[in-house]
Amino acid sequence: MLKQISCDQFMVDGHPRGPIYFNKGLNVILGGHSGTNSIGKSTLLMIIDFVFGGTDYVKKDLDVQKNVGPHIIKFAFEFNDKKYYFSRSTEDFQYIYICNEKFIPKDNKKITVEEYLDFLSKQYNLDLPGLTFRGAVGRFMRVYNRQTTNEKRPLQNSNQEPAKQQVYGLLKLFDKYSPIENREEAAKKAEEAYTAFKNAGTYRYVPIVDTKRRFNENLNKIEQLKQKLSDLQSENNEGSLNLDDMQAARLREIRNDLSQLREQKNIYLSRLNVIKSNEEAGPKRYRNNYHELEQFFPDVDIQRIEKIDKFHHQITKFLKLEFEREKNTIEENVEDLSHHISQLVNEAQKIKNQQGPNVQTALLNEYADKKAELKQLEDENKNYQKKKKLQQDKKDQQDALKATINTELAEVQHSLNTKMASLNGQVCGSSSFQPPRIELKPTGYNFETINDQGTGTSFKGLIIFDQACLDLTHLPFFVHDSLLFSNIEIDRRNRIIEMYAQETKQIFISIDSIEVLSEKAQEIIRENTVLTLERGGKELFGRSWNEQATK
């Protein structure tokens, strides 16, 4: 538990204030008789939140940060009779320093806030499935300027937190999340399996039909193909047609491959013919025609033409090596293609030979086509049925998840409402008054006192809710600022103080104007006061910065 907090900037009457020590049960920060404001009651509660890993003290108590400046909060815990000492700076607040008993940081003992919170989770037995330390305690630190004082939203950790997350936070605190987590994992896997298979069909990675109508059309086609295959068997009087699915598919592949390979081979042969034709070209080819040209055109410049021819001949010599290289490459490719074609032809012949020596090639090819088409349709229907099964599995897992969530919510809701009814009778002095009730749903909740939406009743309900959670769970403490009490009628306020006094877990409250309370309530408060604050040098930091300077 938290044992003490100190800070060098804490002052009283111009002198350093000593450590503030805390006890089991109720711990009171007491204000003045007249309800004096701005003396540090809420600030100390914010510092307690800071000690438990929060950041609102730095980010929201801006007046303190401005007027006090950077400062270090020192604090100590005791767990299993062992004390632990730490410090945290308002400047370097992302880290916690492990200290000795004099709050001097140890060498190389700076840890992250996350590591520190893990330590607190283990010490407070809050290391439950899915639960974080701040997720457990943050929503129960109800201090002015934090977003946890909405009397209608007791599960709210911040205004931005979704209602579903608030509900799940409560389930985790009650250690009811583990069966939900298991169901969530199963539902997630079912969702992923269905989505993956659906996408595979959408992008044609697997053959599939997408409607029941096409499924039924395939069934009719399948029957027709089976009949056609039977007829082909009958037509083959001398041979035995017995292609299996793999042979039929392979035979179709071979035919397609042969078509492509032969086309590629013809392209290479055409290119080879062009190269050979270019190699044979040259000036000698045209020289025999020069005299004939001169007969028709006496004035033609034969020497000029021969020079051009000679130039072409030189170019041809330069290109001859390239032609030779390309020709060799093409011839190698043609040879490879011919070899591959020969292999495929032999493979097709072997498949044909397995059907009998007299099976006609055309009949075999038709049989292979029908067999492959049958396989395609059967695969489409099989995958359609698999998709429907995965879709049903997904729905079943989602339904099971919803049922599990509703079951766990109902148990928590019943436990809370039963406990709050008992505590309400204790606070109101009678069971005749409506208790606060919570209705939990998978994506939200309602919290109210039926037929009484008054401010005081609503804040009384909020206090009772926190006490119920403290009693029913591993929640180690809660923090209540004085604003929670101001609208609650006096008799009920007295009984709330008496309820606090019965608790062995730590409770931190700030309160003032206690002279209106009963003698018993006042006595409980005085016995459990850990710090008294007042104006005139007795503020938390020894001064109040909201007063204007006097001339």
Secondary structure, DSSP 8 states (H G I E B T S, - for coil): -EEEEE-TT-EETTEE---EE--SSEEEEE--TT---SSSHHHHHHHHHHHTT--HHHHT-HHHHHHH-S-EEEEEEEETTEEEEEEEESSSTTEEEEE-TT--EEEEEEEEHHHHHHHHHHHTT---TT--HHHHHGGGEE-TTSTT--TT-TT-SSTTS-HHHHHHHHHHHTT--HHHHHHHHHHHHHHHHHHHHHHHHHTTSS----SHHHHHHHHHHHHHHHHHHHHHHHH-SSS-----HHHHHHHHHHHHHHHHHHHHHHHHHHHHHHHHHHHH-SHHHHHTTHHHHHHH-TT--HHHHHHHHHHHHHHHHHHHHHHHHHHHHHHHHHHHHHHHHHHHHHHHHHHHHHT-TT--HHHHHHHHHHHHHHHHHHHHHHHHHHHHHHHHHHHHHHHHHHHHHHHHHHHHHHHHHHHHHHHHHHHHSSTTS--EEEEEETTEEEEEETT---HHHHHHHHHHHHHHHHHHSS--EEEE-GGGTTTS-HHHHHHHHHHHHT--SEEEEEE--GGGS-HHHHHHHHHTEEEE-BTTTBSTBSS-TTS----
